[in-house]
Amino acid sequence: MSVTGLPPYDDANIFARILRGEIPCKRVEESDHALAFHDINPQAPVHVLVIPKGRYVSVADFSAHATETEVAGFWRLVGKVAKDLGLEAGGYRVLTNMGVDGGQEVPHFHVHIFGGRWIGRMVPRAEG
């Protein structure tokens, strides 16, 4: 396990393969530090993934080990994509999943941008 409690970075994960050009994607935007592309299984009318180009497993890994330029470049691309897709007016959600309990399916840090309709509550209300 890594310091974050997650497995170490796996260079065979699908996002690493997309970054290397081994698997195609429907690109939305790309910068020196990040890539945005449409999710192949969209959960909303607009569902875009944004991934850093570096080998980061989680937001904790990314925030601890990425350079300031990588961090700024990544988040600037997230904001640019949301604006360019026209999501600012109606609103949108940016979500990231970490680890098993968080529902992370690909061990490469990424965020989802959801929009184009009302997205609903963040999580169900706690019982009790």
C-alpha positions as CSV (number, residue, x, y, z in Angstrom):
1,M,0.0,0.0,0.0
2,S,1.1,3.6,-0.6
3,V,1.2,6.3,2.0
4,T,-2.4,7.2,1.1
5,G,-3.6,3.8,1.9
6,L,-4.4,3.1,-1.7
7,P,-2.4,0.6,-3.9
8,P,0.6,2.0,-5.7
9,Y,0.1,3.5,-9.1
10,D,-0.5,0.9,-11.8
11,D,0.8,1.9,-15.2
12,A,-1.6,-0.6,-16.8
13,N,-4.7,1.3,-15.7
14,I,-7.1,2.5,-18.5
15,F,-6.3,6.2,-17.9
16,A,-2.5,5.6,-18.2
17,R,-3.2,3.7,-21.4
18,I,-5.4,6.6,-22.7
19,L,-2.6,9.1,-21.9
20,R,-0.1,6.9,-23.8
21,G,-2.4,6.8,-26.8
22,E,-3.0,3.0,-26.6
23,I,-6.8,3.5,-26.1
24,P,-8.8,6.2,-27.9
25,C,-11.0,8.7,-26.1
26,K,-13.3,11.4,-27.2
27,R,-11.2,14.4,-26.2
28,V,-12.8,17.6,-25.0
29,E,-9.7,19.6,-24.1
30,E,-6.0,19.0,-23.3
31,S,-3.3,21.1,-21.7
32,D,0.3,20.4,-20.7
33,H,-0.8,18.9,-17.4
34,A,-4.3,17.4,-17.9
35,L,-6.6,15.7,-20.4
36,A,-10.4,16.0,-20.5
37,F,-12.6,13.5,-22.3
38,H,-16.2,12.3,-22.4
39,D,-17.0,9.3,-20.1
40,I,-17.8,6.2,-22.1
41,N,-20.7,5.4,-19.7
42,P,-22.2,8.9,-19.1
43,Q,-24.3,9.3,-16.0
44,A,-25.6,12.8,-17.1
45,P,-26.2,14.6,-20.4
46,V,-22.7,16.0,-19.9
47,H,-20.2,13.7,-18.2
48,V,-16.5,14.5,-18.7
49,L,-13.5,13.1,-17.0
50,V,-10.4,15.2,-16.3
51,I,-7.2,13.4,-15.5
52,P,-3.7,14.8,-14.7
53,K,-1.0,13.6,-16.9
54,G,1.2,12.5,-14.0
55,R,1.1,9.2,-12.1
56,Y,-1.2,10.0,-9.2
57,V,-3.5,7.6,-7.4
58,S,-5.6,10.0,-5.3
59,V,-6.3,13.6,-4.5
60,A,-4.0,13.2,-1.5
61,D,-1.2,11.8,-3.7
62,F,-1.8,14.6,-6.3
63,S,-1.8,17.4,-3.7
64,A,1.3,16.1,-1.9
65,H,3.4,15.2,-4.9
66,A,2.4,17.2,-8.0
67,T,4.2,20.5,-8.7
68,E,2.3,23.7,-8.1
69,T,2.2,24.1,-11.9
70,E,0.6,20.7,-12.3
71,V,-2.0,21.4,-9.7
72,A,-2.9,24.8,-11.1
73,G,-2.9,23.5,-14.7
74,F,-5.2,20.6,-13.7
75,W,-7.8,22.7,-11.9
76,R,-7.7,25.4,-14.5
77,L,-8.6,22.8,-17.1
78,V,-11.5,21.6,-15.0
79,G,-12.8,25.1,-14.8
80,K,-12.2,25.9,-18.5
81,V,-14.0,22.7,-19.6
82,A,-17.1,23.4,-17.4
83,K,-17.2,27.0,-18.8
84,D,-16.6,26.0,-22.4
85,L,-19.4,23.3,-22.2
86,G,-21.8,26.0,-21.1
87,L,-22.3,24.5,-17.6
88,E,-21.8,27.7,-15.6
89,A,-25.4,29.1,-16.1
90,G,-27.3,26.0,-14.9
91,G,-24.7,24.6,-12.6
92,Y,-22.7,21.4,-12.5
93,R,-21.0,19.0,-10.1
94,V,-17.3,18.1,-9.9
95,L,-16.8,14.8,-8.1
96,T,-13.8,12.6,-7.3
97,N,-13.9,9.1,-5.8
98,M,-11.1,7.8,-3.6
99,G,-10.6,4.2,-2.6
100,V,-13.0,1.3,-2.3
101,D,-15.5,3.0,0.1
102,G,-15.4,6.1,-2.2
103,G,-16.2,4.1,-5.3
104,Q,-13.0,4.7,-7.1
105,E,-12.9,2.3,-10.1
106,V,-9.7,3.5,-11.9
107,P,-6.5,3.9,-9.7
108,H,-5.5,7.2,-11.4
109,F,-6.7,10.5,-9.8
110,H,-9.5,12.0,-11.8
111,V,-12.5,14.2,-11.5
112,H,-15.9,13.8,-13.1
113,I,-17.8,16.9,-14.3
114,F,-21.6,16.3,-14.4
115,G,-24.0,18.7,-15.9
116,G,-26.9,19.3,-18.3
117,R,-29.6,18.5,-15.8
118,W,-30.4,18.6,-12.1
119,I,-27.8,16.2,-10.6
120,G,-29.5,15.5,-7.2
121,R,-28.2,15.3,-3.7
122,M,-24.5,14.7,-3.1
123,V,-25.2,11.6,-1.0
124,P,-28.3,10.2,0.7
125,R,-29.1,11.7,4.1
126,A,-27.6,9.9,7.1
127,E,-30.0,7.8,9.1
128,G,-30.4,8.5,12.7
